[in-house]
Amino acid sequence: MSDRIRTTHVGSLPRPADLLALINASDRGEPVDEAALAATVESAVHDQVRLQAETGIDIVSDGEMSKIGYATYIRHRMSGFEIGDAPRATPADLDAYPDYKEQLHRSGATVAYLRPICRGPIEYENFEPLETDLTTLRSAMNAAGVETAFMNAPSPGIVALFQPNEYYPDEDTYLNAIADALKVEYDRIVAAGFDLQVDSPDLGMGRHNKYKALSDEEFLVRAEVLVEVLNHALRDVPADRARIHLCWGNYEGPHTFDIAVEKVADLVLRAKPATILCEAANPRHGHDWAGWAAAKIPDDKVFAPGVIDTTTNFVEHPGLVAERILRYTDIVGRERVIASTDCGFGTFAGWGGVVPELAWEKLRSLRDGAAIATEKLW
């Protein structure tokens, strides 16, 4: 049993400039010195794990240093995906405010990435990148004296959201094929001794993105399928070794079409992972603690609320961080809360609203806020 509020984060961290140049060139298919890329990734992971340990983060990650994007990297590991030209769904809140949408485009604040499309049967065929990630993270943990870490992988639903299907006869068949392939990655992450974090914005952001033409009720019917498919892929992963990240989109924007947490809470609680990482800091979801408090939360669920906003360069005061933590300990108790961030600081390589030096300052504030909460609770 814990004697303090532990700290973690959602996964991605700002990638160093030398790595960004190599990883983006590689993703575009340009000639890259593969040995140099591998060495740069390895060095970055070691640096990121060491910095997390020095900052006071208890449950660390590799920062997703090797990945171009949290849901699009899978095309380098699975068959069936190729780069093509397909329209991208834009969030409903940006469609509703065209002046703001145009401002984002002019400022370069929108995400640019190659568009993978499913045009063949999906199978997990390239194991080398995953095995390298697992080995590198373990090595970095040993060097930094860190005991606990997690590794990210996308949910089947978010893979389907980012990668349109042009091969399978319907969406459910497509989702199940993705899940069968992702199961390979899920199982190997846990077998290597790490906790698995499943990134599942499809249960939040999916409502005002891919499924924006549906009503809330129609979306919830689809979301039930997304949870069922995810649970099937997790069938051999112990619940206490898995975390799920619920997200409404890691971007600064109106978020006026975000589905209320009260409507999706029961579905999220039905997902197998024992730990739930949820937004709790940004202005649109800072009040979500009330929605969770009204839900019927099973005794085996742990909450890792985001007490740090990952879209603004404001550095939260540790006192505010502690207040946010205490809202969740009031709901589930002090032993079932881990302090976290709303989302990642580098969701896509080279893209993020928070500059690296302030990302680390925010994580230090996370640590200090957790210490204040600990003093109050113990």
N, C-alpha and C positions, 0 to 999 in steps of 0.2 A: 504493500500500500504506500502511495506517495506521501511525502511529508511537506510538499510544496507544489506550487503551480509550475509545471514544466512548460517548455517553450518549443515551438517548431515553426514551420512556415509551409507554404503551399507547394514549393518545389523549384520553380525556375528562378534563377538569379542573373544579374547582368553579365553578359559574356564579354571578356576582354577584347580589345580592338583587333589584336593579331589573330585571334580565333575567329572573330566575325568575318574577316576578309577571306579566310580559308573555307569556312563552313558554307558561306553564301556562294562562293565560286564553285564548290563541290556540288551543292544542290542544283546549281544552274547547269551542271554537266561540263563545266570548263576544266581544262587540264589542271590538276592540283598534285603537288608532291604529297602522296598519301602518307609517307613516313613522317613528314613535317606536320601534317594535319593530326595524325595520331598522337605525336609527341606534344603538340600544343593542347589538345583536348586533355591528355593525361596531366599535364602541368596545371591546366586551369582547374581541373577537378581537385587536385591536391591543394591548390591555393584556396578554393572556395570552401572546402571542408575545414581547412585550418582556420580560415576567417570566421566560419560559423562557430567553431569551438571557442575561439578567442572572444567572440561577441557574447557567448553565453547561450547559444541555441542548443537545446538538449537532444532533439531528434532532427538530424541533419539530412541533406540530400546531396546529390552530385551537381545540383544547380541546373540540371538538364544541359550541361555544356556540350554534349555531342549531338544535340537535336536541333534541327532547324525550326521546328514548331511542335507543340505538345501533341498535336493530333495528325500532323501531316508527315512526320518522320517515318511513319509505318510503310510508306511506299518503298523505302530502302531495305525493308526487311521482309515484305510480303509480295507475292506475285499478284498479278491482276490489275495493278495500277499503272497508269501512264499519264504523262503530262498532256493536257489538251485544252481546248477552249470551251468553257462552260460558264454560264452566268453565275455570279455569286449572289446569294441572298443578302440583303442589307437589313440591319435591325429596323424594326418598325418605328422606333423612336427617332432614328435618323431620317427615315422617309417622311415623318410627320413634321420635321423642322428643316426644310430644304436649305435655309440660309446657314444654319449651323453645319449641316452636312457638307455644303460647299466650302465653308471655312476649313473644315477638317481636311478636305481634299487639297486645298491651296496650301495648307500648312505642312502637308506631308505626314499628318498624324494618323492616317489610315494604314492598315496592314497591307504589305505587298508580299505575296508568296506565290510560288508556282502551284498551279491547280491540278492536283492528281485526280484522275477519273477512273472509276472501276470499269474496265473493258475486258475482263477475263476472270477465270476462276481464282479465288483467293486461297493461298496457302502460305504458311509461315515457312520460308525457304532459306533465308539468309540469317543464320544464327550468330555469325561472328560479331556484328555490332552490339548485340545484347550481351554476349559473353564478355566482350571487352568492357562494356559499361559496368558489369557486375564485378569483374576483377579489379578495375580501376577504383571503384568506390570502396571496395574492401581494403585495398592498399592505402588509399587516402585516409580511411578511418584509423587504420593501424598506426599510420605515421602521426596522426593528430591525437591519438589516444581517445578516440570517440567510440562509444559502445553501441549506440542505436541509430539506425538510419532507415530511410524509406526511399523507394524509387517509384517514379511516376509511370503510368501507362494510361492511355485513353480508354473511355468506355466505348462499347460498340456503337452507341447512339451518337457520340460526338464524332467518331470516324465517319459515320454515314452522313452527318451534317456537313462536314467539310469536303468529303469526297463523294461527288454524285455518282449514282449507279447507272451504267449503260449496258450492263451484262445480265444481271439476275432478273427474273421475271416480275418480282415485286419487292417491296421494301422489307417485308418480314424475312424473306429468303436471303436477301442481302445482309440484314442484321445478323442472322444466324451464322452465315458464312464468316462474317467479321469476328463474331464471338468465338467461333471454333479456332480461328487463327490467334486471336488475342489470348485465349486460354493458355497457349504455349508460353507466351511472355509472362502472364500472371503467375503461372506455376513455377517458372524458373526463377523469378524474382524472389518469391517466398522460399523456395528450396535453397537459395543462396544465402539465406539468413536475414533478408531485409523485409521490412513491412512493405506492402504494396499499397500505393495510393492510386485509386482510379479517379481520373479527372472526368467529371460528368456534367459539364455545362448544358448538355442536352436536356436535362431536367429543369433547368431554369431559363437560360438564354435561348434554348430551342423554341420556347413558346413564342418569343417575339422575333425570331429569326426564321428558321426553316418552316415552322408551323404557324406563321403569323396570320395566315388566312383562316385558321380554325378558331372556333370559340374556345374559351377556357375548358369547357366540358369536353369538347372533342379532343383538345390537346391532352387532357388527363387520361383519356382512353388510350392514346398513343403512348403516353408516358408509362402506363402500366406495362405495355409490351416492352418498352426500353428497360424497365427494372427486371422483368422476367428474364429477358435475354442476358442481362448483366449477371443476374444470380446464377443462371445456367453456366456461364463462363467461369464463375467463381466457385463452382460446386466442390472443388477439391482444395480450396483455400480456406483455412480457419478464419472465422469472422474476426477474431481478435488480432489477426495479422494483416487486416485490410482496413483502409481508410477510403472514404468517398468525399470528393470535393464538389459541392454544389455551388454553382456560379451563374450569375446573370450577365456575364460579359465584362472582361477586364478593360474597360475603356471609359474615359470621361465622356459623359453624354447625359441627356435628359433622363433616360431609363424610366420614362413615364409609362411604358408598356410592360414593365417587368411583372410577371405573375406573382401574386402575393404568396409569401411563404406558407400562410395558413392553408392554401389550396394544394401545395405540393408536399407538405410536411409528412403526411401519413405515407405517401408513396416513397419518399426518401427513407423513412424509418423502416420500410419493408425491404430495402436493399440490404444485402448480406453484411457489408462492412460494419464493424462495431463502432468505428470512429467517424464522426461527421464533421467535415470542415465546411463552415458556412460563412457567408458575408455578414459582418456585424459592425463594420466601421464606417463605410461610405454613407453619404447623406440619404440614399434611397433605402438602405437596409440596416441602418443603425437601430431601428426600432423592432427588428425581427425577433428579438428575444421574447417579445410578448406573444408572437405567433407560436414560437416553440413552447412557451410555457403553457399554452392552451392545448397542445398536442398530448397524446398518450404515448409517452416516451418509455420504451422498455428499459428495464433495469440494467441491461448489458450494453447500453449505448453510451459512448463517450463523446463529448462535444469539444471541438477545437475551433472556437469562434474566431473570426478575423477581427482582431482588435487594432489592426493597422491597415489604413487605406493604401492600396498599391497604385492609385491613379493620380495622386497629388503629391507635390513636393513639400507640403506642410509636414513637419515632424510632430507627431502626436506627443503631448505631454504625458509622462509616465503616470501621472495621477488620473488622467482620462483613460489611459490604457487599463489601469487597475479597476476603475469604475465599470468598464465594459466587461472585464473578466468576472467581476462580482455579480453582474446581472445573470450570468450563466451558472455560476456556482449556486446562486439562489434557486435555480431551477432543478439542477441534477446533483448538486453537492460538490464539495471541493475536490474529492478524489476523481471525479469524472469530467474534469475540465483541463484542457491544454490550451495555452495561449498561442494563437497563430496569426496569420495575415489573411486579408480578404482574398488575395489571389497571388500570382507570381509576379516577380519584378522583370521577367524577361520571357513573356508568353511566347513570343516569336523572336528569333535571333535578330538583335539589332533594333527591336521595337519595344518601347515601354515609356510610360509617362514620367517615371521617376528616374533621375540621374543616379548613377551608381553610388557616388559618395553619400547621397541622401538615403538610398536604399539601406545602406549599412547603418546609417544614423537611426533610421526607423527601427531596425532590428535591435539596436541597443536600447531604444525606448521601450520596445516590446519586453526585453529582458528586465529593465528597471521597473516597468509596470507590473510584471509578474512577481517581482520581489516585494513590491508594496502590497499586492493582493495576498501574497503568502503571509506577510506580517499580520495582516488583518484577520486571516482565516485560521492561522495556527497560533 
